[in-house]
Amino acid sequence: MNFYDNIADSYAQLTGTAARQPSAQRFVRELTQRFHITSAIDAACGTGLFAIELARCGVTVVGSDISVGMLRSAPGAAEAAGVDTKLCSWLEAPMQGLIGRVSGDRDAVLCMGNSLPHLLTDDELKSAIEGFFKLLAPGGVVAIHLLNYSRVLSAAERIVGITRHGAKEFVRFYDFNRDMIDFNILEIDCDSEGRCSHKLSTTPLKPYLHSELCDALAAGGFGQIETFGDLQFSPFDPETSDTLLLVANAI
């Protein structure tokens, strides 16, 4: 996936990975305790934030991603976090193509960080959900985290965020199309004399609504589908919640 390969070297800076780590840690601890998770797959793991936290909780986890550039930094991040290498491994694979690439009967499959909207067709979404189900042991849990697109579409705010790291500034913004959203990252790099260069990376996203994903999970064999508004398991409000967390069981 060229988009993420292009931004891989700057990903931690523009997303504030270090600042997100405590929230990810609290979420993983709560999830593993609630569902007694000892084995998991982190689909579309990026640089490995959630996979690393799972391993730190003693969970045997495979982190998978389609982007070689993103995966390149994951082992180093795991080592820096003191993760036992026997607990955490990495796989280059798309989230809808995990069957046959990784063993099943897992306690959990996670798909975090707004990864699912990169599936641009109903067939891709169906394949991913069905694959997640097949990778789980009976009663296993899937956790999917993404932006609340009910709010995003209603507000139609183009600017997602602006961050600065040293001489670099990152502007994240949307272009709204009929059925898709283009997600853009403009990276501006200025030298000491004020000369600036820039790089623009763009990828399409499909803005799935919570009702669509609940229906897709039910069609894929999942039950006990719950929706939350953040990683603290707060109630979900389509109008005000920034994010959507779906948790469901393989039945």
C-alpha positions as CSV (number, residue, x, y, z in Angstrom):
1,M,0.0,0.0,0.0
2,N,2.0,3.0,-1.3
3,F,0.2,5.5,0.9
4,Y,1.4,4.0,4.1
5,D,4.8,3.1,2.7
6,N,5.2,6.8,1.8
7,I,4.3,8.1,5.3
8,A,5.9,5.2,7.3
9,D,9.0,7.1,8.3
10,S,6.9,10.0,9.7
11,Y,3.9,8.0,11.0
12,A,4.9,8.1,14.7
13,Q,5.4,11.9,14.5
14,L,2.2,12.8,12.7
15,T,-0.1,10.5,14.7
16,G,1.5,11.0,18.1
17,T,2.1,7.3,18.8
18,A,3.8,8.0,22.1
19,A,0.8,10.0,23.3
20,R,-1.6,7.2,22.2
21,Q,0.2,4.4,24.0
22,P,-1.4,4.9,27.5
23,S,-4.9,4.7,26.0
24,A,-4.0,1.7,23.9
25,Q,-2.5,0.0,27.0
26,R,-5.6,0.6,29.1
27,F,-7.9,-0.6,26.4
28,V,-5.9,-3.8,25.8
29,R,-5.8,-4.6,29.5
30,E,-9.6,-4.1,29.8
31,L,-10.3,-6.2,26.7
32,T,-8.0,-9.1,27.7
33,Q,-9.5,-9.2,31.2
34,R,-13.1,-9.0,30.0
35,F,-12.7,-11.8,27.5
36,H,-9.8,-13.9,29.0
37,I,-7.6,-13.4,25.9
38,T,-4.4,-15.4,25.6
39,S,-4.0,-15.5,21.8
40,A,-4.8,-12.8,19.2
41,I,-4.3,-11.4,15.7
42,D,-3.9,-7.6,15.2
43,A,-5.1,-7.1,11.6
44,A,-3.8,-4.0,9.9
45,C,-1.5,-3.4,12.8
46,G,0.5,-0.6,11.3
47,T,3.6,0.0,13.4
48,G,2.3,-2.5,16.0
49,L,0.9,-0.3,18.8
50,F,-1.9,-2.6,19.9
51,A,0.0,-5.8,19.1
52,I,2.8,-4.7,21.3
53,E,0.4,-3.9,24.2
54,L,-1.2,-7.4,23.7
55,A,2.1,-9.1,24.0
56,R,2.9,-7.0,27.1
57,C,-0.2,-8.5,28.7
58,G,1.2,-12.0,28.0
59,V,-0.9,-12.6,24.9
60,T,0.5,-14.5,21.9
61,V,-0.1,-12.2,19.0
62,V,0.5,-11.9,15.3
63,G,0.5,-8.4,13.9
64,S,-0.3,-8.2,10.2
65,D,-0.3,-5.4,7.8
66,I,-0.2,-4.9,4.0
67,S,2.4,-2.1,4.2
68,V,6.0,-3.3,4.4
69,G,7.1,0.2,5.4
70,M,4.8,0.3,8.4
71,L,5.8,-3.3,9.5
72,R,9.5,-2.4,9.2
73,S,9.5,-0.4,12.5
74,A,7.3,-2.8,14.4
75,P,10.0,-5.3,15.6
76,G,12.1,-2.5,16.9
77,A,9.2,-0.9,18.7
78,A,8.4,-4.2,20.3
79,E,12.0,-4.7,21.4
80,A,12.1,-1.2,22.9
81,A,9.0,-2.0,24.9
82,G,10.6,-5.1,26.3
83,V,8.3,-7.5,24.6
84,D,9.2,-11.2,24.6
85,T,9.8,-12.1,20.9
86,K,8.2,-15.5,21.5
87,L,4.9,-13.7,22.1
88,C,4.9,-11.3,19.1
89,S,5.4,-12.0,15.4
90,W,4.8,-10.0,12.2
91,L,3.2,-10.9,8.9
92,E,2.8,-9.0,5.6
93,A,-0.8,-9.6,4.6
94,P,-4.0,-7.6,3.9
95,M,-6.7,-7.8,6.5
96,Q,-9.1,-9.5,4.1
97,G,-6.5,-12.1,3.2
98,L,-5.4,-13.7,6.4
99,I,-7.0,-17.1,6.0
100,G,-4.3,-19.6,5.1
101,R,-1.6,-17.2,6.2
102,V,-2.0,-17.4,10.0
103,S,-3.4,-20.2,12.2
104,G,-6.9,-19.9,13.6
105,D,-8.6,-20.8,16.9
106,R,-7.6,-17.4,18.4
107,D,-9.3,-15.8,21.3
108,A,-9.4,-12.4,19.6
109,V,-9.0,-10.5,16.4
110,L,-8.4,-6.8,16.6
111,C,-8.7,-4.3,13.7
112,M,-7.9,-0.8,15.1
113,G,-6.9,2.7,14.1
114,N,-9.5,3.3,11.4
115,S,-8.1,0.5,9.3
116,L,-11.4,-1.0,8.1
117,P,-12.4,2.0,6.0
118,H,-9.5,1.1,3.6
119,L,-11.8,-1.8,2.4
120,L,-13.5,0.0,-0.4
121,T,-16.1,-2.5,-1.6
122,D,-18.8,-4.6,0.1
123,D,-17.0,-7.8,-1.1
124,E,-13.8,-6.7,0.6
125,L,-15.6,-6.0,3.8
126,K,-17.5,-9.3,3.6
127,S,-14.2,-11.2,3.1
128,A,-12.5,-9.5,6.0
129,I,-15.4,-10.1,8.4
130,E,-15.8,-13.7,7.4
131,G,-12.0,-14.2,7.7
132,F,-12.0,-12.7,11.2
133,F,-14.8,-15.2,12.1
134,K,-12.9,-18.2,10.8
135,L,-9.7,-17.2,12.7
136,L,-11.5,-17.2,16.0
137,A,-12.2,-20.1,18.4
138,P,-15.9,-20.5,19.3
139,G,-16.8,-17.7,21.6
140,G,-13.8,-15.6,20.5
141,V,-14.1,-11.8,20.2
142,V,-13.5,-9.3,17.4
143,A,-12.8,-5.7,18.2
144,I,-13.0,-3.1,15.5
145,H,-12.2,0.6,16.0
146,L,-12.7,3.4,13.5
147,L,-13.8,6.9,13.2
148,N,-17.5,7.7,13.7
149,Y,-18.4,8.5,10.2
150,S,-21.9,9.5,11.1
151,R,-20.4,12.5,12.8
152,V,-17.7,13.0,10.1
153,L,-20.2,13.1,7.3
154,S,-22.6,15.3,9.2
155,A,-20.0,17.9,10.2
156,A,-18.2,17.7,6.8
157,E,-15.1,19.3,8.4
158,R,-12.2,19.1,6.0
159,I,-9.3,19.6,8.4
160,V,-8.6,16.6,10.6
161,G,-5.6,17.9,12.4
162,I,-2.4,19.9,12.2
163,T,0.8,18.7,14.1
164,R,4.4,19.8,14.2
165,H,7.5,17.9,14.9
166,G,10.7,19.9,14.7
167,A,10.9,21.5,11.3
168,K,8.1,19.4,9.9
169,E,4.4,20.2,9.9
170,F,1.7,17.7,9.0
171,V,-1.8,18.7,7.8
172,R,-4.4,16.0,7.7
173,F,-7.5,16.8,5.7
174,Y,-10.4,15.3,3.8
175,D,-11.9,15.6,0.3
176,F,-15.5,14.5,0.4
177,N,-16.8,12.6,-2.7
178,R,-20.1,11.0,-3.4
179,D,-19.5,7.6,-1.8
180,M,-15.9,7.9,-0.6
181,I,-13.6,10.2,1.3
182,D,-10.1,11.0,0.2
183,F,-7.8,11.2,3.2
184,N,-4.8,13.5,2.6
185,I,-1.6,14.1,4.5
186,L,0.4,17.2,3.5
187,E,3.9,17.1,5.0
188,I,5.7,20.4,5.0
189,D,9.4,20.5,5.7
190,C,11.2,23.9,6.2
191,D,14.9,24.4,6.5
192,S,16.7,26.9,8.7
193,E,16.6,29.6,6.0
194,G,12.8,29.3,5.6
195,R,12.8,27.3,2.3
196,C,10.0,24.8,2.4
197,S,9.3,21.6,0.5
198,H,6.2,19.5,0.7
199,K,4.8,16.0,0.0
200,L,1.2,15.1,-0.4
201,S,-0.1,11.6,0.1
202,T,-3.7,10.6,-0.5
203,T,-5.7,7.4,0.0
204,P,-9.5,6.7,-0.4
205,L,-11.6,5.6,2.5
206,K,-15.1,4.2,2.6
207,P,-17.1,5.9,5.4
208,Y,-18.8,2.9,7.0
209,L,-21.7,3.8,9.4
210,H,-22.2,1.8,12.6
211,S,-25.4,0.3,11.3
212,E,-23.7,-1.1,8.2
213,L,-20.9,-2.6,10.3
214,C,-23.3,-4.2,12.8
215,D,-25.2,-5.7,9.8
216,A,-21.9,-7.0,8.3
217,L,-20.9,-8.6,11.6
218,A,-24.2,-10.3,12.0
219,A,-24.1,-11.6,8.4
220,G,-20.6,-12.9,9.1
221,G,-21.7,-15.0,12.0
222,F,-21.1,-12.7,14.9
223,G,-23.5,-12.1,17.8
224,Q,-23.6,-10.1,21.0
225,I,-22.6,-7.0,19.0
226,E,-21.9,-4.0,21.2
227,T,-21.0,-0.5,20.1
228,F,-19.0,2.0,22.2
229,G,-17.9,5.6,21.7
230,D,-14.2,5.2,22.6
231,L,-11.5,2.9,23.9
232,Q,-12.8,3.4,27.4
233,F,-16.0,1.5,26.5
234,S,-18.2,4.6,26.9
235,P,-21.7,4.7,25.3
236,F,-21.7,5.3,21.6
237,D,-23.6,8.4,20.3
238,P,-23.8,8.7,16.5
239,E,-24.0,12.5,16.7
240,T,-21.3,13.2,19.2
241,S,-18.8,10.3,19.5
242,D,-15.5,10.9,17.8
243,T,-14.9,7.2,17.3
244,L,-16.7,3.9,17.1
245,L,-15.7,0.7,18.8
246,L,-17.5,-2.5,17.9
247,V,-17.1,-5.7,20.0
248,A,-18.7,-8.9,19.0
249,N,-18.5,-12.7,19.7
250,A,-18.1,-15.6,17.3
251,I,-21.1,-17.7,18.0
